Amino acid sequence: MSLHGRNTGAVVSVDATEDITKRRLVTAGGKHEANKLAVGAAIYDQDDGKSASIQQYGIAEVVTGAAVAVGDLVKSDADGKVVPLAMVDYTPTTSALVGGGTVAELAAEINTALNIERGLIQAAINANKAEVGRICGRALQSAEGANEIIRIQLA
C-alpha cells in the first residue's frame, strides 16, 4: 500500500454548522465534535453555513490531538483532531473470601464476590461498546503528540 499523495476516497457534502477546519474529522451535524461518529475528514476549510467537502472513506490526512501509534484505532476529539480510542480493561478484584462460618455464610460471601465481578465486567463491556461506536479509522502513521499530520484509513 502506498501512502504517497493526498486524500483518496469518496467525497460527500455536509452543511457546516460551525467553521470547519481541513484535515479534521466532521460529524453528520456539520461540526467537529468529541465522542461522536465522524462522517469523515474535511478536505478544505469551510465557513459556517456553507457546504463542506468531506472525505468519507479511504486514506485521509488528518491532524492529531495526542500521540498516536501505527495501528491505533482513532476517534475525534472536540476539535476534530484524531486521538487514540480509550478501551477499558477488566481488572478482577483481589478481595479474598474470609471463609469460616456456616456453609450458608460462605455461599453468601461467594455470591457477593461474584456479583461484584459481574458488575465490573459489565461496566468494562459498556464502556468499550461506547468507545467502539466512535471509531473513525486506524492510524497508518505515528505521531509523537498533538498537531502532527498523519494518514489514517477511514472506517
Disulfide bonds with the S-S distance in Angstrom:
none
